[in-house]
Amino acid sequence: MANLTRKTSKSKSRSRRAANMKLTQNLNLVDCPNCHQKKLPHRICGNCGYYAGRAILNTEV
């Protein structure tokens, strides 16, 4: 088995890995069943404050 002649530095190996660690725009938005606005799944709706058919936040103006 071949031996390394020089140790690969931390910055070299980390920069090689960092090329695959990109942020992606992969948002799965769903409609809120109460107000029909787009929201993230399993989150409280920011528009009406409902989650799973119950009012969680008081959004009165």
C-alpha positions, 0 to 999 in steps of 0.5 A: 500500500502506498504511503503519503509523502505529505499530510493533507492540511485541514484547510485543503481537506475542509475546502474540498468538503465545503464544495458540496455543502451548499444551501439549497432552495428546497422549501416544501410549502403547504397551504394553511387549512384555515387561511390558505396562505403558504406556510412551512409544514408542521409550523404555526401559520404566521398569518392566522396563528393556527396549528392543527385546527387550533388557535395558538397565537393571538393575531388580533390587530 
